[in-house]
Amino acid sequence: MATREKRLAQFDGSGEPPPDQPVEVLCEDHSGTYQLPFACRWVDGQWRNEKTGGAVEATVVGWRLPRANSI
């Protein structure tokens, strides 16, 4: 299992992501860190599901631009 530090290092986005581009996000809860299985956008100060527009109800701890064939 990847450590928290290794996962965070893979999600190297800093600051706010580009508003016009979907990104991959890393979330964290009491069980550990996990990547959401869908792309997200940062909209008006809130993470949203790229396809549904629904708010992400998780603690996002990192983001990165999509990797090839991952979204």
DRENMAR-74512 format. One line per 4 residues: number of its first residue (from 1); their letters; for each residue x negated, z negated, y negated of N, C-alpha, C, O, CB. Coordinates in Angstrom, 2 decimals, always signed. Atoms other than C-alpha are relative to their C-alpha. Glycine has a CB too. Layout:
! residues N
NUM	a	X:Z:Y:X:Z:Y:X:Z:Y:X:Z:Y:X:Z:Y; ...
END
This chain:
! residues 71
1	matr	-0.84:+0.00:+1.18:+0.00:+0.00:+0.00:-0.89:+0.00:-1.25:-1.86:-0.75:-1.32:+0.96:-1.22:+0.00; +0.79:-0.09:+1.22:-1.33:+0.93:-3.43:+0.17:-1.26:-0.83:+1.25:-1.85:-0.90:+0.41:+1.23:-0.82; -0.09:+1.18:+0.85:-2.15:-1.92:-5.74:+0.63:+0.38:-1.32:+0.69:+1.55:-1.69:-1.39:-0.61:-0.23; -0.63:-0.22:+1.31:-0.41:-2.31:-9.07:-0.96:+0.72:-0.94:-0.57:+1.66:-1.63:+0.45:-1.35:-0.62
5	ekrl	+0.99:-0.60:+0.90:-3.61:-1.43:-10.92:-0.24:+1.47:+0.31:-0.37:+2.29:-0.60:-1.31:-0.76:+0.08; +0.21:-1.40:-0.38:-4.11:+1.78:-8.94:+1.19:+0.86:-0.41:+1.02:+1.97:-0.91:-0.24:+0.12:+1.51; -1.20:-0.76:+0.40:-0.53:+2.88:-9.54:+0.04:+0.18:-1.52:+0.32:+1.27:-2.02:+1.30:-0.72:+0.49; -0.01:-0.10:+1.47:-0.75:+2.10:-13.26:-1.04:+1.02:-0.48:-0.79:+1.75:-1.43:-0.28:-1.38:-0.63
9	aqfd	+1.04:-0.96:+0.38:-3.98:+4.12:-13.46:+0.46:+1.44:+0.21:+0.00:+2.35:-0.49:-1.28:-0.27:+0.80; -0.51:-1.35:-0.25:-2.10:+7.13:-12.05:+1.03:+0.42:-1.05:+1.26:+1.61:-1.25:+0.62:+0.06:+1.38; -1.00:-0.28:+1.04:+0.53:+6.87:-14.79:-0.63:-0.31:-1.34:-0.41:-1.37:-1.92:+1.32:-0.84:+0.21; +0.89:+0.24:+1.13:-1.78:+7.27:-17.73:+0.58:+0.37:-1.36:-0.15:+0.40:-2.35:-1.24:+0.74:+0.20
13	gsge	-0.60:-0.32:+1.29:+0.70:+8.23:-20.44:-0.05:-1.20:-0.92:+0.21:-2.33:-0.50:+1.45:+0.47:+0.17; +0.02:+1.11:+0.97:+0.29:+6.16:-23.56:+0.88:+0.37:-1.18:+1.04:+1.54:-1.51:-1.44:-0.31:-0.47; -0.92:-0.25:+1.09:+2.65:+5.78:-26.46:+1.28:+0.62:+0.52:+1.64:+0.45:+1.69:-0.63:+0.91:-1.05; -1.25:-0.65:-0.39:+5.87:+7.76:-26.41:-0.31:+1.38:+0.58:-1.18:+2.08:+0.07:+0.97:+0.11:-1.20
17	pppd	+0.21:-1.34:-0.57:+6.06:+10.87:-24.21:+0.57:+1.08:-0.90:+1.35:+0.77:-1.80:+0.63:+0.09:+1.40; -0.57:-1.10:+0.79:+6.83:+14.30:-25.66:+1.52:+0.02:+0.16:+2.01:-0.03:+1.29:-0.60:+1.35:+0.43; -1.46:+0.06:-0.09:+10.57:+14.33:-26.50:+0.62:+1.22:+0.68:+1.76:+1.14:+1.15:+0.57:-0.15:-1.37; -0.56:-1.24:-0.54:+11.04:+17.88:-25.23:-0.42:+0.28:+1.43:-0.22:+1.38:+1.95:-0.39:+1.16:-0.87
21	qpve	+0.52:-0.24:-1.34:+9.50:+17.39:-21.80:+0.36:-1.14:+0.95:+0.18:-2.31:+0.61:-1.51:+0.19:-0.04; -0.27:+1.04:-0.99:+10.64:+15.54:-18.66:-1.32:-0.54:+0.54:-2.31:+0.18:+0.64:+0.88:+0.54:+1.15; +1.20:+0.64:-0.53:+8.12:+13.08:-17.24:+0.35:-0.83:+1.24:+1.52:-1.10:+1.51:-0.65:-0.90:-1.08; -0.14:+0.91:-1.13:+7.58:+10.96:-14.13:-0.21:-1.40:-0.53:-1.06:-1.62:-1.40:-1.01:+0.35:+1.15
25	vlce	+0.16:+1.37:+0.47:+7.97:+7.22:-14.62:-0.28:-0.94:+1.16:+0.16:-0.74:+2.29:+1.25:-0.46:-0.76; +0.32:+1.06:-0.93:+6.62:+4.18:-12.84:+0.76:-1.24:-0.46:+0.67:-1.63:-1.62:-1.54:-0.27:+0.09; -0.79:+1.19:+0.31:+8.90:+1.14:-12.69:-0.54:-1.19:+0.77:-1.33:-1.05:+1.70:+1.49:+0.23:+0.33; +0.45:+1.22:-0.65:+8.37:-2.45:-11.68:+1.14:-1.00:+0.08:+1.92:-1.15:-0.86:-1.21:-0.61:-0.74
29	dhsg	-0.95:+1.10:-0.14:+10.54:-5.23:-10.32:-0.66:-1.10:+0.82:-1.87:-1.08:+1.03:+1.33:+0.48:+0.68; +0.54:+1.14:-0.73:+10.12:-8.43:-8.31:-0.68:+0.40:+1.31:-1.47:-0.38:+1.85:+1.10:-0.99:+0.29; +0.60:-0.47:-1.25:+9.13:-6.37:-5.23:-1.28:+0.79:-0.19:-2.06:+0.96:+0.75:+0.99:+0.84:+0.75; +1.21:-0.79:+0.27:+6.41:-4.32:-6.90:+0.28:+1.19:-0.88:+1.27:+1.23:-1.61:-0.61:+0.46:+1.30
33	tyql	-0.14:-1.21:+0.82:+5.93:-0.93:-8.54:+0.50:+1.15:+0.87:+0.25:+1.20:+2.07:-1.34:+0.36:-0.67; -0.53:-1.16:-0.70:+7.66:+2.30:-7.61:+0.26:+1.11:-0.99:+0.56:+0.86:-2.16:+1.29:-0.35:+0.76; -0.28:-1.17:+0.82:+8.07:+5.82:-8.94:+1.45:+0.40:+0.21:+1.93:+0.45:+1.35:-0.95:+1.17:+0.35; -1.38:-0.48:-0.14:+11.60:+6.98:-9.68:-0.01:+1.39:+0.63:-0.92:+2.18:+0.35:+0.73:+0.02:-1.38
37	pfac	-0.03:-1.30:-0.69:+12.60:+9.99:-7.53:+0.57:+1.13:-0.84:+0.89:+2.19:-0.32:+0.79:-0.12:+1.27; -0.54:-1.03:+0.90:+13.85:+11.92:-10.56:-0.76:-0.04:-1.32:-1.34:-1.06:-1.70:+1.52:-0.21:-0.24; +0.67:-0.11:+1.30:+12.44:+13.11:-13.87:+0.80:-0.76:-1.06:+2.02:-0.91:-0.96:-0.17:+1.48:-0.41; -0.64:+0.74:+1.10:+13.17:+11.15:-17.04:-0.46:+0.56:-1.34:-1.48:+1.23:-1.44:-0.33:-1.50:+0.09
41	rwvd	+0.35:-0.32:+1.39:+13.15:+11.73:-20.77:+0.13:-1.26:-0.84:+0.94:-2.14:-0.54:+0.90:+1.14:-0.58; -0.05:+1.09:+0.97:+12.52:+9.30:-23.62:+0.89:+0.48:-1.14:+0.50:+1.38:-1.88:-1.45:-0.42:-0.51; -0.97:-0.45:+0.99:+15.57:+9.64:-25.89:+0.45:-1.18:-0.85:+1.00:-2.16:-0.33:+1.22:+0.68:+0.69; -0.44:+1.03:+0.93:+16.22:+7.51:-28.96:-0.39:-1.41:+0.46:+0.42:-2.33:+0.40:+1.49:+0.07:-0.19
45	gqwr	+0.51:+1.31:-0.38:+14.08:+4.64:-27.67:+0.45:-0.49:+1.36:+0.35:-1.68:+1.65:+0.40:-0.97:-1.02; -0.50:+0.41:-1.32:+15.53:+4.65:-24.16:-0.36:+1.07:+1.04:-0.31:+2.27:+0.76:+1.54:-0.24:-0.04; +0.25:-0.92:-1.10:+14.57:+6.18:-20.82:+1.33:+0.47:+0.58:+2.25:-0.31:+0.81:-0.86:-0.68:+1.10; -1.21:-0.60:-0.55:+17.19:+8.58:-19.45:-0.34:+0.94:+1.14:-1.37:+1.61:+1.13:+0.79:+0.74:-1.10
49	nekt	+0.13:-0.94:-1.11:+17.63:+10.51:-16.21:+0.08:+1.41:-0.57:+1.00:+1.72:-1.33:+1.11:-0.24:+1.07; +0.07:-1.37:+0.51:+16.70:+14.13:-16.94:+1.26:+0.79:+0.32:+1.74:+1.53:-0.54:-1.21:+0.71:+0.57; -1.15:-0.82:-0.40:+19.65:+15.62:-15.02:+1.33:-0.58:-0.43:+2.19:+0.16:-0.90:+0.01:+0.18:+1.50; -1.31:+0.58:+0.28:+22.48:+13.15:-15.57:+0.14:-0.52:-1.42:+1.25:-0.66:-1.94:+0.28:-1.11:+0.97
53	ggav	-0.05:+0.58:+1.34:+21.54:+11.75:-18.97:+0.25:-1.50:+0.02:+0.26:-2.14:-1.03:+1.05:+0.67:-0.81; -0.26:+1.43:-0.12:+22.26:+8.26:-17.64:-1.22:-0.84:-0.33:-2.36:-0.42:-0.11:+0.47:-0.33:+1.39; +1.09:+0.90:+0.35:+20.19:+5.34:-18.86:-0.69:-0.52:+1.26:-0.03:-0.81:+2.26:+0.53:-1.18:-0.85; +0.77:+0.58:-1.10:+17.42:+4.12:-16.56:+0.10:-1.51:-0.13:-0.30:-2.09:-1.13:-1.50:+0.49:-0.03
57	eatv	-0.17:+1.45:+0.02:+18.23:+0.53:-15.68:-1.09:-0.66:+0.84:-0.81:-1.33:+1.84:+1.40:-0.40:+0.51; +1.17:+0.55:-0.67:+14.73:-0.46:-14.59:-1.07:-0.23:-1.06:-1.00:+0.33:-2.16:-0.51:+0.95:+1.14; +1.10:+0.25:+0.92:+11.59:-1.76:-16.25:-1.07:+1.06:+0.21:-1.77:+1.05:+1.22:-0.58:-1.43:+0.18; +0.99:-1.06:-0.08:+9.40:+1.27:-16.92:-1.33:-0.55:-0.51:-1.41:-1.09:-1.62:+0.44:+1.27:-0.82
61	vgwr	+1.32:+0.54:+0.37:+5.70:+0.32:-16.98:-1.03:+1.10:-0.23:-2.14:+0.82:-0.66:-0.49:-0.94:+1.07; +0.92:-1.10:+0.24:+4.12:+3.78:-17.15:+0.69:+1.33:+0.15:+1.76:+1.43:+0.75:-1.18:-0.08:+0.96; -0.54:-1.35:-0.13:+4.73:+7.49:-17.44:-1.16:+0.98:+0.07:-2.28:+0.66:-0.33:+0.95:+0.34:-1.18; +1.00:-1.06:-0.04:+2.86:+10.73:-16.83:+0.71:+1.35:-0.04:+1.88:+1.46:+0.31:-0.90:-0.11:+1.26
65	lpra	-0.53:-1.35:-0.04:+3.38:+14.43:-17.25:+0.17:+0.38:+1.47:-0.60:-0.07:+2.32:-0.93:+1.01:-0.75; -0.26:-0.34:-1.40:+4.79:+15.98:-14.06:-1.22:+0.65:+0.66:-1.93:+1.44:+0.06:+1.20:+0.94:+0.10; +1.02:-0.63:-0.82:+2.35:+16.89:-11.33:+0.63:+1.24:+0.62:+1.85:+1.30:+0.76:-0.55:-0.98:+1.09; -0.50:-1.24:-0.59:+2.70:+20.33:-9.75:+0.88:-0.31:+1.20:+0.50:-1.07:+2.09:-1.17:+0.91:+0.42
69	nsi	-0.95:+0.10:-1.12:+5.71:+20.52:-7.40:+0.53:-1.41:+0.23:+1.01:-1.70:+1.33:-0.65:+0.48:+1.25; -0.47:+1.37:-0.24:+6.65:+16.86:-7.91:+1.39:-0.27:-0.55:+2.03:-1.24:-0.14:-0.97:-0.96:-0.60; -1.34:+0.23:+0.56:+9.85:+17.18:-9.93:+0.88:+1.18:+0.32:+2.05:+1.20:-0.05:-0.06:-0.24:-1.54
END
